[in-house]
Amino acid sequence: MHEALKSARAQQETDEWKRNYAIRAGVEGTIHQATTVTGIRRARYHGLKKTHLDHVYSAVALNLIRLDAWWNGHPIDRTRTSHLARLNLSLVA
């Protein structure tokens, strides 16, 4: 088991693995944004055509949100700040 873990960690240091993981991270980020912003996990309608239309509207909404962020220079991702870091920031201010 140690050898398998060591081999996997060595593989993660290669440029090819990092390139493939960057693609996967982008896709997972898009899926996360779709689930949190538009609530795409549950369809609002019954039927394949209406559900497809709901997904198309959700994709358009995500594209508009991303365009707005790009045009205004706002980052899309919000990094998480721990409770301790927030407490420290409030004490400094």
VOGU-3710 file (C-alpha; in Angstrom, 3 decimals, decimal comma):
1> mhealksara> 0,000/0,000/0,000  2,901/2,324/0,751  4,404/1,639/-2,679  1,081/2,404/-4,402  0,755/5,683/-2,505  4,345/6,593/-3,298  3,787/5,819/-6,993  0,583/7,882/-7,113  2,281/10,865/-5,475  5,180/10,660/-7,914
11> qqetdewkrn> 2,743/10,550/-10,829  0,999/13,684/-9,537  4,218/15,637/-9,960  4,285/15,175/-13,755  3,220/17,950/-16,118  0,780/15,676/-17,968  -1,067/14,816/-14,749  -1,257/18,482/-13,749  -2,613/19,412/-17,195  -5,308/16,722/-17,004
21> yairagvegt> -6,206/17,709/-13,448  -6,553/21,371/-14,448  -9,183/20,367/-17,013  -11,018/18,279/-14,424  -10,855/21,080/-11,848  -12,409/23,491/-14,356  -15,257/21,113/-15,099  -15,899/20,429/-11,420  -15,857/24,156/-10,708  -18,505/24,700/-13,359
31> ihqattvtgi> -20,658/21,909/-11,935  -20,291/23,347/-8,425  -21,280/26,793/-9,643  -24,298/25,347/-11,462  -25,512/23,518/-8,372  -25,024/26,420/-5,972  -26,226/29,280/-8,172  -29,048/27,739/-10,174  -30,060/24,717/-8,088  -29,721/22,410/-11,068
41> rraryhglkk> -29,856/19,206/-9,003  -33,647/19,324/-8,939  -35,638/20,053/-12,053  -38,528/22,436/-11,609  -40,584/20,693/-14,263  -41,643/17,191/-15,264  -40,785/15,822/-18,654  -37,598/15,613/-20,674  -38,252/18,652/-22,882  -39,037/20,985/-19,995
51> thldhvysav> -36,103/19,688/-17,954  -33,792/20,238/-20,923  -35,097/23,777/-21,295  -34,487/24,359/-17,575  -30,877/23,191/-17,999  -30,411/25,468/-21,010  -31,697/28,444/-19,012  -29,336/27,535/-16,169  -26,385/27,394/-18,591  -27,324/30,786/-20,035
61> alnlirldaw> -27,561/32,235/-16,529  -24,099/30,897/-15,660  -22,655/32,354/-18,846  -24,188/35,748/-18,070  -22,814/35,650/-14,519  -19,359/34,795/-15,852  -19,513/37,510/-18,511  -20,501/40,084/-15,919  -17,633/39,021/-13,669  -15,177/39,138/-16,568
71> wnghpidrtr> -16,338/42,548/-17,811  -16,203/44,082/-14,327  -12,952/42,410/-13,306  -14,430/40,489/-10,371  -13,129/36,991/-9,663  -15,765/34,268/-9,868  -14,291/32,098/-7,142  -14,648/33,171/-3,567  -11,976/31,712/-1,366  -13,078/30,465/2,000
81> tshlarlnls> -11,864/32,341/5,061  -11,653/30,359/8,279  -13,417/31,504/11,443  -10,070/32,156/13,099  -8,877/34,328/10,215  -12,153/36,308/10,277  -11,810/36,797/14,007  -8,252/38,016/13,541  -9,358/40,435/10,816  -12,112/41,830/13,027
91> lva> -9,690/42,368/15,906  -7,202/44,199/13,684  -9,802/46,551/12,195
//
